[in-house]
Amino acid sequence: MTRFANKSIIVVGSATGIGAATARRLAREGAHVCLADINLAGATSVADAICTAGGRAFAVPIDIADEASVNAAFETAIATLG
């Protein structure tokens, strides 16, 4: 399936569980995925696995309790995703 081809999506909370599964599924369906999580190592691991499988993904740190962190994560995502 490629229903998300040429789409860019940010998944917050994507280092484990449902967020990681969502990011993997979106990438399999063609999306360029930004994985945002306070657990940057976990998000990076998922992003690396997506890229290894042929998808497009990258990770950014985010702490949704910190407005500056949220702004920085979205600025990075927008700059990278376009």
C-alpha positions in Angstrom: 0.0 0.0 0.0 1.2 3.5 -0.7 -1.8 5.6 0.5 0.6 7.9 2.4 3.1 8.3 -0.4 4.6 11.8 -0.5 3.0 12.6 2.9 5.0 13.7 6.0 3.8 12.7 9.4 5.0 13.4 13.0 4.3 10.6 15.5 4.7 11.7 19.1 5.4 8.9 21.5 6.9 6.7 18.9 9.8 4.9 20.7 7.7 2.0 21.9 4.3 0.4 21.8 1.5 1.8 19.7 3.5 4.9 18.7 6.3 2.7 17.3 3.8 0.4 15.5 2.1 3.4 14.0 5.3 4.9 12.7 6.3 1.6 11.2 2.9 1.2 9.5 2.9 4.8 8.1 6.4 4.2 6.7 5.3 0.9 5.1 2.5 2.8 3.5 4.9 5.4 2.0 5.0 8.2 4.6 8.2 10.1 5.5 8.0 9.8 9.3 9.4 12.0 12.1 9.5 9.9 15.3 9.3 12.3 18.3 9.8 10.9 21.8 11.4 11.8 25.2 13.2 8.5 24.7 15.4 9.5 21.8 17.4 6.3 21.8 14.3 4.3 21.4 12.9 6.6 18.7 16.2 6.5 16.9 16.2 2.7 17.0 12.7 2.5 15.5 13.7 5.1 12.8 16.8 3.2 11.9 14.7 0.0 11.6 12.3 1.8 9.3 15.2 3.1 7.1 16.8 -0.4 7.0 13.5 -1.7 5.7 13.5 0.9 2.9 11.4 3.6 4.6 12.1 7.2 5.3 12.3 8.2 9.0 14.2 10.2 11.5 14.0 10.8 15.2 13.8 14.0 17.3 13.7 14.5 21.1 10.5 15.9 22.6 9.2 16.5 26.1 5.6 17.5 25.8 5.7 19.0 29.3 8.3 21.6 28.0 7.0 24.1 25.5 10.5 24.9 24.2 11.2 21.2 23.6 7.9 20.9 21.6 8.7 24.0 19.6 12.2 22.7 18.8 11.0 19.3 17.8 8.4 20.7 15.4 10.8 23.2 14.0 13.3 20.4 13.3 10.5 18.2 11.8 9.3 21.1 9.5 12.8 21.9 8.4 13.5 18.3 7.6 10.1 17.3 6.1 9.5 20.6 4.3 
